[in-house]
Amino acid sequence: MPRPRKFDEQRVLELAREQFWATGYAGTRMDEIAEATGLGKGSLYGAFGDKSALFHRVFDDWCTAIVGVAEQNLAGDSDSEAFARLSAYVHLIAANTVADTGNRGCLLAKGAAELAQQDPMVATRSAETMTALLALLRTEIVAAQRNGDIDDGADPAQLAALLLAVLRGIEAVGKAGLARETVQGIADTALEVLPRPDGRIRPTIERSHPTNEV
């Protein structure tokens, strides 16, 4: 009978994620993860596999978390609140970006940029995550269109793609160190340019405060 593990698996994954996030996949050695987690390399290999398998686990968990945050912030049954939810989510991404004073950026973007070309798992998981985000944004845009806050003649799929590109761009320019006002201004402008029905005035949406989530 195998002996039970005497460590907090989730905590080990969090510490491994921080190491990969700080130094990238290629720049991270299992020795460093062992030192950060306090586990021997044998325990790491036994629990998670080699460095590639460990990164895949961390990357998959991160992608799941990104979609989970979007679902939590965009989920709702009321069409009348759809635009408010959409606005709050866009401002949340901007707030989290400017709160990242270490300019680490997003692990999804960092991992995809480094590995997607040669790692099928990373490429596939990245595409799945973006597809899920697109679907969530599109659903909220359609709800806002039904309520008259966005022009119902506009293509919701194209608007969702535009917003996703803006959100990922916000994270990229935030990593480059642009000023808080610039990053927040991008979020404001992205919402302002969404086509609205003639004469309709949208409610003013307060900016979201940063969170420890993605």
N, C-alpha and C positions, 0 to 999 in steps of 0.2 A: 504494500500500500504506500503510495507516495506521501511524503511528509507535507503538511499544510504550509503554505507560504507565510513567512513571518514579517511581511512588509505590506504597506498600503500601496496596492497596485496603482490606484488612481494618482496618488501623490508621486510615485515614481514616473508615471507618464507625464505629469505636469512638469517635473524637473527636467526630464528628457526633452520635452517640448521647448522649454526655456533655453536649453543648450543649443538645439537645432536652430531656434529662432535667432539666437545671438551670433552664431558662427556659420550658419548654413549647413547643408548636408555634407558637402565635400570637406568643409573645414572642421567638422566635428569627429572626434575619435571616441570609440567606446570607452577608452580609459577616462576621458573627461566626463562622460555620462556616469561611469561607475563612481568617480570621485564626487560628482554633484549629488548622486542619489545615495551614496554610502553603501552601495551593493558591490559585491565582487563581480567581475566580468562573467564568471561562470553562472552566477545567479541571474544576471541580465540575459545571457544567451538562453538559459533554461526557461525563463519566463516569457521572453518576447522574441527570441530568435536573434538573427544577426542585425547589423546596423540598418540594413535596408528594411527588414521586417519591422523593426522598432519605429523607424521613420514613417512607414506606411500606416502603422497603428496611430501614431500621433497625428499624422496628416488627415487620416480619415475622421478621427475624433474632432479635429478642428473644423473640417468641412461640415460635419454634422451640427456642430455648435453654431456656425454661421447661418445655416438654414433655420435652425431652431430659434435664433434671435429674430430673424425676419418673420417667421411664423408667429412668434409671440407678439411682435409689434404690429403686424399687418392683419392679424386675425380679427374678425368682427362680423357681426350679422347685419349691422346697420349701414345702409348705403349713405345715410346723411352724415356719417362720421368717417366715411372712407377717405376723403381728401385730408382730413385732419390726421388720420392714422398714417397716410402716405407721407405727409409733411413731417410728422414727428419722426418717422423712420429715417428720412433723408437727413434731418437735423441731428439725429442720434449718431449716424455715421460720421458726420462732420465733427460733432462734439468729441467722439471717441478718438478721431484722428488728431485733433489739436491737443487732446489730453495725453497723447503718446509722445511725451517729451524726449524719449530716447530715440525717436524716429525709426522705430523698428519696422513699421509697416505691417502688412498683413501676412501671416504665414502661408495662406493660400497663394497669394501673389508671389511671395518669395520662393516657395517650393515649386510652383509651376514654372517660374522663369528659369530656375536652375535645372529642373529635372524632367519636365514634361516631354522634351524632345527625345529623351532616351529611356524614359520610364513609363511604360504603358499604364501602370496603376495610377500614377500621379496625373497623367494626361486624362485618363477616363474619369477619375474622381473630380478633377477640376471642372471638366465639362458638365458632369452631372450636377455639381453645385451651382454653376452658373445657370444651367437650365432650370433648376428648382427656383432660384431667385427670380429669374425672368417670369416664371409662371405666377409666383406670388405677387410681383409687381403688376403684372397684367390683370390679375383678378381684382386688385384694388383699384386700378385705373378704370376698369369696366364698371365697378360699383360707383366710382365717382362720376362716371359718365351718366349712369342711370339717375343719379341725384342732380345732375345738371351743373356740376362743378368743373367738369372737363367736357369740351365739345365732343358730342357723340359721333360726329363725322370723322374724327381722327382715328387712325388705326391704333388700337391699344397695344398690339404687339410691338409696333415700332416705337411707341412712347415708352414702353417698358424697357426696350433695348437701349433707348437713349438714356433713361434714368440709370440703368445698370452701368452703362459706360461712364456716366458722370460720377456715380458712387465709387467705382473702382479708380477713376481718375482722381477723386478727392483723396483717396488713400495714398495714391502714388505721389501727388504733389505735397501732401502732408509729410510724407517720409523725406521729401527733399527739403523740408524745413520752411515752407511758405508760412507767412504770418497767419495768426488766428483769424484776423479779419478777412483775409483773402479766402481762406478755406470756407468760412461761414458764408461769405458772399457768393461763392460758387453754388452752395446749397440753396441759398435764397433765389438766385437767378434761375437755377434749374427748375424750381417750382413755378416761378413767375412766367417762364416761357411756355409752360404747358398750355395748349390752346383752351380758351374758355368760351362758353357761349356769349354772344353779344349782350352786353349790359349786365352780365352776372358779376357780382362782386364776391370774391371768396372771403371767408372769415380769416382774420389774422391768427396765425398759428405760432405759439411760443416755441422757442428753440428747446430741444431736449438737452438735458444735462448728461455729461459723460457717465458711462457705466464701466464696470470691469468686464462686461461681456464683450463679444466680438462686435 
